[in-house]
């Protein structure tokens, strides 16, 4: 059980994502909206959700969203949009449901946190404590919750993301917040030393 990480967010609770054999629902919400709702206490088990980009990233659909991104004027041409989409971390196919809930002590596949930059810095420092490794920012400003902070951590990566237009617009997390996605083994190592490293202003 994590002792320190659950208290680092200034609003809400860290969110756990678990890939489960339980039967899931067809959700009318976007994946990023479900994550935000779980931050403030709700729980879900979903089979599908409403975001087409999320469906592509989470292995529910092969419908490439590059045309959507190009038509929304985010890229100067289709080639740039296709390149952006090809750089996304995604699941090729998903057989399981997704359980989304506020952290309550159970094991998880991915932990998602919404943090001020200073709190995010603390987690990075706790990660670096063990061997000096740096955290790299790898984001195109799209699919931040589903790709950056869910699928990439499933691949063993500790991820810091600035967010994306879609998730900021629809799930309404703060302009002063960044998002982190952390696999369980890394979260445990961070948690052990989070109260040992120096506080920022002491």
Backbone bond lengths (Angstrom), bond angles and torsions (degrees), N, CA, C in turn:
res aa  C-N    CA-C-N  psi(-1)  N-CA   C-N-CA  omega(-1)  CA-C   N-CA-C  phi
1 X - - - 1.466 - - 1.528 109.91 -
2 X 1.311 116.10 136.88 1.461 121.15 178.24 1.529 110.06 -76.80
3 X 1.333 116.53 136.95 1.467 121.08 -178.47 1.522 112.84 -103.80
4 X 1.328 116.72 -35.94 1.463 121.18 -170.20 1.529 113.89 -104.96
5 X 1.314 117.18 -42.94 1.464 120.48 -177.84 1.532 112.72 -57.18
6 X 1.346 119.97 -38.97 1.469 118.79 -178.15 1.521 114.74 -58.72
7 X 1.336 117.66 -17.25 1.469 120.71 -176.47 1.531 113.37 -104.54
8 X 1.325 117.64 5.03 1.466 118.91 -171.63 1.526 112.92 -85.07
9 X 1.327 118.19 -21.77 1.456 120.44 179.25 1.523 110.35 -78.40
10 X 1.326 116.74 140.09 1.467 120.11 179.50 1.523 112.19 -80.70
11 X 1.339 117.06 -21.89 1.466 121.37 179.17 1.523 109.04 -136.05
12 X 1.327 116.25 127.73 1.450 120.17 177.03 1.515 113.11 76.46
13 X 1.332 114.96 -165.69 1.459 121.99 -176.56 1.523 110.34 -126.11
14 X 1.334 117.31 154.55 1.465 119.38 172.45 1.530 110.17 -56.94
15 X 1.317 115.75 151.35 1.465 121.69 -176.39 1.526 109.53 -112.49
16 X 1.329 115.82 131.89 1.459 120.29 175.93 1.518 110.10 -97.13
17 X 1.323 114.56 141.80 1.459 122.42 173.80 1.525 107.03 -120.32
18 X 1.321 115.73 124.60 1.461 121.83 -177.78 1.526 108.25 -130.16
19 X 1.326 116.52 130.78 1.461 120.99 175.31 1.527 107.67 -89.04
20 X 1.333 115.99 119.21 1.463 122.43 -162.88 1.530 111.68 -127.04
21 X 1.340 115.60 151.96 1.467 121.36 174.33 1.528 111.95 -84.63
22 X 1.328 117.36 -2.05 1.463 120.44 178.17 1.529 110.45 -66.95
23 X 1.322 115.90 155.53 1.461 120.52 176.85 1.523 109.57 -70.82
24 X 1.314 116.40 132.44 1.454 120.75 -179.32 1.516 112.60 -109.94
25 X 1.332 115.69 162.51 1.458 122.47 -179.42 1.524 111.22 -95.52
26 X 1.324 114.91 161.25 1.460 121.90 168.33 1.526 106.26 -84.51
27 X 1.315 117.97 110.31 1.460 119.98 -175.42 1.524 111.23 -90.42
28 X 1.335 117.52 138.94 1.463 120.56 175.26 1.526 112.64 -80.77
29 X 1.326 117.07 -2.11 1.460 121.48 -176.33 1.528 111.43 -100.42
30 X 1.325 115.27 162.03 1.459 121.56 171.69 1.528 109.29 -75.94
31 X 1.329 116.25 154.08 1.464 120.20 179.46 1.527 111.19 -57.08
32 X 1.325 117.26 -44.39 1.468 119.77 -178.91 1.528 111.36 -65.42
33 X 1.337 117.58 -31.89 1.465 120.61 175.74 1.525 110.77 -66.89
34 X 1.319 117.27 -39.49 1.461 121.44 179.17 1.522 111.03 -64.68
35 X 1.327 116.36 -40.32 1.465 120.30 177.39 1.524 109.96 -62.14
36 X 1.323 116.90 -42.79 1.464 120.55 -179.41 1.531 111.35 -67.23
37 X 1.330 117.69 -39.14 1.458 121.01 176.82 1.530 110.95 -63.74
38 X 1.319 116.60 -39.48 1.465 120.34 178.06 1.522 111.07 -65.89
39 X 1.305 116.58 -33.56 1.470 120.66 176.50 1.524 111.12 -55.00
40 X 1.313 116.57 -33.35 1.468 121.10 -177.09 1.534 112.56 -107.09
41 X 1.336 116.44 23.30 1.456 119.58 165.69 1.512 118.51 115.09
42 X 1.328 119.31 -10.88 1.463 120.23 -178.75 1.528 110.79 -86.69
43 X 1.333 115.98 157.20 1.462 122.04 179.19 1.524 109.68 -130.13
44 X 1.328 116.24 148.74 1.461 121.44 -176.94 1.527 109.65 -144.79
45 X 1.323 115.18 150.57 1.461 121.61 163.80 1.515 105.49 -126.31
46 X 1.318 116.77 114.95 1.463 120.48 -172.94 1.523 111.28 -119.84
47 X 1.307 113.80 148.15 1.465 120.08 170.13 1.528 109.16 -99.12
48 X 1.323 115.19 -39.76 1.460 121.23 179.10 1.515 109.03 -139.88
49 X 1.333 115.68 163.70 1.456 121.98 176.34 1.521 108.18 -140.61
50 X 1.320 118.10 179.07 1.470 121.28 -165.07 1.523 115.06 -90.33
51 X 1.320 119.05 -13.57 1.465 120.55 -174.92 1.527 111.07 -84.01
52 X 1.337 118.93 122.41 1.465 120.04 179.84 1.526 113.08 -66.52
53 X 1.329 117.51 -34.16 1.468 119.44 176.26 1.526 109.41 -66.95
54 X 1.337 116.26 -43.55 1.456 120.26 176.44 1.517 112.00 -60.11
55 X 1.326 117.38 -38.44 1.463 121.03 178.38 1.528 110.80 -63.47
56 X 1.315 117.17 -41.03 1.466 121.89 177.42 1.526 110.51 -64.22
57 X 1.314 116.91 -45.58 1.465 121.97 -176.67 1.525 111.67 -69.48
58 X 1.328 117.02 -39.53 1.464 121.48 -173.36 1.525 113.53 -90.69
59 X 1.318 117.42 10.11 1.454 121.08 171.77 1.508 115.84 83.05
60 X 1.336 117.65 21.74 1.465 121.23 178.35 1.524 112.47 -97.43
61 X 1.316 117.50 -16.10 1.458 121.45 -172.08 1.523 110.03 -151.00
62 X 1.332 115.28 147.71 1.463 120.67 173.77 1.527 111.50 -101.32
63 X 1.331 117.05 7.53 1.467 120.93 -179.04 1.526 109.74 -72.29
64 X 1.317 115.90 105.01 1.464 121.76 -176.66 1.533 110.42 -66.64
65 X 1.348 117.87 128.35 1.468 120.20 -176.36 1.529 114.68 -87.47
66 X 1.332 118.27 14.74 1.468 119.14 -175.99 1.531 111.81 -63.74
67 X 1.340 118.04 -36.74 1.469 119.65 177.52 1.525 110.96 -64.03
68 X 1.328 116.47 -40.36 1.465 120.54 177.42 1.522 110.33 -59.14
69 X 1.322 116.83 -46.47 1.464 119.70 -179.29 1.528 111.31 -66.61
70 X 1.312 117.07 -40.09 1.467 119.31 178.70 1.529 110.73 -65.48
71 X 1.328 117.49 -45.10 1.466 121.44 -177.58 1.526 112.77 -68.18
72 X 1.331 117.47 -18.33 1.466 120.27 177.57 1.530 111.87 -91.04
73 X 1.342 116.25 10.67 1.477 123.39 174.45 1.527 113.69 66.42
74 X 1.324 116.65 28.96 1.463 118.74 178.55 1.522 112.37 -88.34
75 X 1.332 116.85 -13.92 1.466 120.65 -178.93 1.522 109.61 -137.57
76 X 1.318 114.90 151.91 1.471 119.12 -173.16 1.519 112.88 -73.58
77 X 1.330 117.62 -22.75 1.459 120.40 176.91 1.533 109.69 -155.62
78 X 1.325 115.28 172.88 1.465 119.72 -177.11 1.527 111.94 -65.63
79 X 1.309 116.41 -33.34 1.465 119.37 180.00 1.524 110.77 -61.98
80 X 1.334 116.80 -42.18 1.466 120.31 178.43 1.528 110.61 -64.63
81 X 1.337 117.13 -40.97 1.466 120.62 178.43 1.521 110.79 -64.16
82 X 1.320 117.01 -42.18 1.464 120.80 178.64 1.522 111.16 -64.40
83 X 1.321 116.54 -38.97 1.462 120.49 178.08 1.526 111.10 -64.05
84 X 1.332 116.33 -41.61 1.466 120.44 178.94 1.523 111.07 -61.81
85 X 1.322 116.39 -44.31 1.466 120.39 -179.13 1.524 111.07 -67.58
86 X 1.324 117.22 -38.73 1.471 119.83 -179.53 1.523 111.80 -66.81
87 X 1.327 117.26 -19.32 1.466 121.27 179.01 1.527 112.92 -85.90
88 X 1.330 117.97 -8.09 1.459 120.94 -179.59 1.524 111.14 -69.96
89 X 1.317 116.17 139.91 1.463 120.14 167.76 1.525 107.01 -75.65
90 X 1.338 116.65 130.47 1.464 119.75 -178.75 1.514 110.71 -149.54
91 X 1.329 114.86 158.30 1.455 121.73 173.50 1.520 108.19 -90.04
92 X 1.327 117.01 132.06 1.462 118.93 -178.77 1.527 111.35 -70.39
93 X 1.331 116.54 -36.67 1.458 120.77 177.37 1.520 108.04 -157.94
94 X 1.308 115.98 140.11 1.465 120.11 -179.37 1.518 110.17 -122.60
95 X 1.325 115.80 125.57 1.459 121.27 179.24 1.524 112.09 -96.20
96 X 1.330 117.45 -20.00 1.459 121.23 -171.54 1.529 112.06 -100.80
97 X 1.327 114.49 162.16 1.465 120.35 170.99 1.523 109.30 -79.55
98 X 1.325 115.81 168.46 1.464 121.16 178.58 1.524 108.42 -117.55
99 X 1.322 115.14 122.63 1.460 121.65 176.53 1.520 108.25 -98.06
100 X 1.326 116.81 124.26 1.462 123.51 -176.44 1.522 107.89 -122.59
101 X 1.328 117.16 123.12 1.467 119.47 -175.22 1.518 110.34 -157.56
102 X 1.341 117.33 155.96 1.468 119.31 171.99 1.524 109.31 -64.56
103 X 1.323 116.50 145.66 1.464 120.26 -178.58 1.522 110.46 -60.75
104 X 1.346 115.21 129.94 1.464 120.17 -179.00 1.521 112.18 -133.56
105 X 1.326 116.91 14.80 1.452 120.14 177.34 1.510 114.78 106.78
106 X 1.322 118.24 -11.32 1.459 119.68 -177.48 1.525 111.01 -83.43
107 X 1.346 114.95 164.81 1.457 120.19 175.68 1.527 109.73 -64.53
108 X 1.319 115.64 156.12 1.462 120.59 -178.82 1.519 109.47 -148.08
109 X 1.315 115.27 164.90 1.464 120.73 172.79 1.522 110.64 -89.28
110 X 1.324 116.07 -42.63 1.468 121.89 -178.39 1.524 109.01 -140.04
111 X 1.319 115.92 140.78 1.465 122.34 172.98 1.523 107.78 -112.99
112 X 1.330 116.82 127.62 1.466 122.03 -179.52 1.522 108.95 -113.47
113 X 1.337 115.49 130.77 1.464 121.23 -178.40 1.520 110.28 -128.01
114 X 1.336 115.99 146.69 1.459 123.59 174.52 1.523 106.73 -112.49
115 X 1.330 116.48 118.91 1.461 120.50 -166.58 1.520 112.33 -135.73
116 X 1.329 115.68 148.85 1.459 119.01 165.72 1.527 107.96 -68.88
117 X 1.330 118.52 157.98 1.470 119.47 179.46 1.522 113.63 -54.72
118 X 1.327 117.18 -37.30 1.472 118.91 -178.97 1.522 111.36 -66.65
119 X 1.338 117.31 -39.96 1.468 120.20 178.45 1.529 110.97 -69.29
120 X 1.332 116.40 -36.85 1.465 119.78 175.36 1.523 110.63 -62.66
121 X 1.313 116.38 -39.88 1.463 121.21 176.95 1.519 110.84 -57.78
122 X 1.339 116.94 -41.24 1.466 121.02 -179.84 1.529 111.33 -60.29
123 X 1.318 116.87 -42.51 1.460 119.33 178.90 1.522 111.26 -66.57
124 X 1.322 116.38 -39.07 1.465 119.87 177.46 1.521 110.51 -63.53
125 X 1.315 117.14 -41.46 1.466 120.61 178.75 1.529 111.35 -63.99
126 X 1.333 116.79 -39.09 1.463 120.30 177.95 1.525 111.09 -67.37
127 X 1.325 116.53 -35.00 1.467 121.00 175.74 1.527 110.44 -66.06
128 X 1.331 115.99 -42.92 1.468 120.86 -178.21 1.528 112.43 -72.21
129 X 1.322 117.48 -19.86 1.465 122.41 -177.74 1.526 111.98 -52.31
130 X 1.323 116.99 -38.86 1.462 120.75 -171.44 1.519 113.23 -72.28
131 X 1.320 117.38 -43.70 1.472 119.14 -174.72 1.523 114.06 -145.45
132 X 1.322 116.93 8.86 1.459 120.39 177.35 1.509 115.22 80.70
133 X 1.327 118.26 4.88 1.461 120.58 -178.45 1.527 111.47 -65.33
134 X 1.326 115.35 143.06 1.458 122.09 176.66 1.525 110.02 -92.86
135 X 1.322 115.95 156.80 1.459 122.36 172.30 1.518 107.58 -98.94
136 X 1.321 116.72 128.64 1.460 120.61 179.69 1.526 110.16 -96.67
137 X 1.321 115.26 140.45 1.458 120.99 173.93 1.522 107.69 -90.32
138 X 1.335 116.69 116.50 1.462 121.38 178.27 1.523 107.30 -129.35
139 X 1.310 115.12 95.66 1.458 119.67 -176.32 1.515 109.80 -150.51
140 X 1.323 115.57 142.11 1.457 120.47 173.68 1.515 111.99 -102.07
141 X 1.344 116.31 8.90 1.456 119.74 -178.40 1.514 113.23 73.54
142 X 1.343 116.35 19.82 1.468 121.59 175.36 1.532 108.34 -132.91
143 X 1.332 115.68 152.82 1.468 121.88 175.07 1.526 112.03 50.31
144 X 1.315 115.85 46.06 1.466 119.77 -171.72 1.523 113.11 -70.68
145 X 1.327 117.96 -42.36 1.460 120.15 -177.41 1.527 110.69 -76.86
146 X 1.317 117.26 -44.70 1.467 120.16 -175.71 1.527 112.54 -78.67
147 X 1.314 118.04 -46.92 1.465 120.22 -177.04 1.522 112.15 -86.97
148 X 1.347 116.71 -60.98 1.469 120.25 -176.87 1.525 111.66 -57.93
149 X 1.332 116.72 -49.55 1.474 120.59 -166.17 1.520 114.94 -105.12
150 X 1.328 118.19 0.34 1.468 120.34 172.99 1.524 110.96 -118.54
151 X 1.321 117.82 -59.28 1.468 119.46 -175.11 1.526 111.87 -70.96
152 X 1.317 118.21 -42.85 1.477 119.27 178.80 1.529 112.23 -59.75
153 X 1.341 120.37 -45.21 1.464 119.24 174.79 1.531 113.33 -62.28
154 X 1.333 118.09 -31.26 1.464 120.18 174.54 1.522 111.04 -60.94
155 X 1.323 115.88 -26.05 1.462 121.71 178.10 1.527 112.04 -89.73
156 X 1.342 116.27 10.96 1.453 121.42 174.43 1.509 115.62 92.07
157 X 1.336 117.82 10.32 1.460 120.90 -175.37 1.531 111.61 -99.41
158 X 1.321 114.76 144.21 1.473 122.46 172.33 1.520 106.10 -94.41
159 X 1.326 117.16 116.88 1.462 121.29 -166.48 1.528 112.08 -119.25
160 X 1.321 114.76 132.97 1.462 123.22 169.07 1.519 107.50 -110.97
161 X 1.322 117.47 127.54 1.461 121.42 -179.12 1.524 110.66 -128.78
162 X 1.334 117.64 139.80 1.464 120.14 175.89 1.520 113.13 -78.20
163 X 1.329 117.03 -5.45 1.456 120.36 -177.51 1.521 111.61 98.46
164 X 1.316 115.61 -176.17 1.462 120.82 178.30 1.527 108.90 -144.52
165 X 1.320 115.84 164.15 1.466 121.30 -178.61 1.527 111.18 -57.34
166 X 1.335 116.20 -46.65 1.458 119.87 -176.15 1.515 113.02 -61.84
167 X 1.335 116.45 -49.14 1.470 118.53 -176.95 1.524 111.72 -70.58
168 X 1.324 117.72 -35.93 1.471 119.01 177.56 1.533 110.79 -67.78
169 X 1.311 116.83 -37.41 1.467 120.69 -179.68 1.527 111.54 -70.10
170 X 1.323 116.82 -45.54 1.462 120.39 -170.52 1.523 113.73 -90.17
171 X 1.334 117.79 -34.23 1.470 117.96 -177.25 1.518 112.78 -102.68
172 X 1.322 117.17 -9.84 1.469 122.13 165.32 1.526 114.93 63.49
173 X 1.340 117.94 35.38 1.463 117.08 171.46 1.520 108.97 -74.88
174 X 1.328 116.37 164.54 1.447 120.96 -167.80 1.517 114.91 -68.71
175 X 1.321 115.98 146.78 1.461 120.71 174.46 1.523 111.59 -62.42
176 X 1.324 116.65 -20.02 1.463 120.98 -179.97 1.528 112.13 -93.93
177 X 1.337 117.46 11.29 1.463 121.09 -176.70 1.523 112.03 -114.11
178 X 1.323 115.17 144.04 1.457 122.85 168.30 1.525 107.19 -114.52
179 X 1.333 116.16 167.62 1.461 120.44 -175.19 1.520 109.53 -117.64
180 X 1.318 115.12 142.59 1.457 120.97 174.06 1.521 109.54 -124.21
181 X 1.319 115.71 140.00 1.452 122.60 172.41 1.519 108.25 -121.15
182 X 1.334 116.61 127.01 1.461 120.86 -171.34 1.531 109.97 -134.12
183 X 1.338 118.64 127.53 1.464 119.74 172.10 1.528 110.77 -70.38
184 X 1.324 116.28 158.88 1.459 120.22 -171.07 1.525 113.25 -60.52
185 X 1.326 118.85 -42.47 1.471 119.58 -176.32 1.523 111.51 -63.14
186 X 1.329 116.97 -38.92 1.465 120.11 178.53 1.524 110.23 -71.62
187 X 1.333 117.38 -39.62 1.471 120.36 178.35 1.523 110.89 -58.39
188 X 1.312 117.06 -40.15 1.467 120.06 179.79 1.522 111.52 -64.86
189 X 1.327 117.06 -41.29 1.468 119.90 179.66 1.525 110.77 -65.99
190 X 1.317 116.76 -39.93 1.464 120.99 177.59 1.523 110.51 -64.00
191 X 1.321 116.06 -44.34 1.460 121.07 -175.14 1.530 112.07 -61.91
192 X 1.318 116.45 -35.94 1.467 121.13 -177.74 1.525 111.82 -59.16
193 X 1.335 116.21 -37.19 1.473 119.47 -171.97 1.523 113.81 -109.88
194 X 1.317 117.65 1.04 1.463 119.35 -174.67 1.522 112.40 -61.49
195 X 1.330 117.11 -30.95 1.465 119.22 178.24 1.527 112.69 -93.09
196 X 1.339 116.62 4.86 1.465 120.56 178.85 1.527 112.64 -100.27
197 X 1.330 116.91 -31.21 1.466 119.49 -178.63 1.529 109.40 -74.48
198 X 1.336 117.93 154.52 1.473 120.73 -176.04 1.529 112.29 -62.35
199 X 1.314 115.88 140.38 1.462 120.48 173.02 1.526 109.34 -66.38
200 X 1.314 116.43 155.42 1.465 121.48 -172.10 1.524 112.81 -60.17
201 X 1.317 117.58 -43.02 1.468 119.63 -172.41 1.522 112.17 -117.63
202 X 1.323 115.29 37.15 1.462 119.76 175.12 1.518 109.68 -121.08
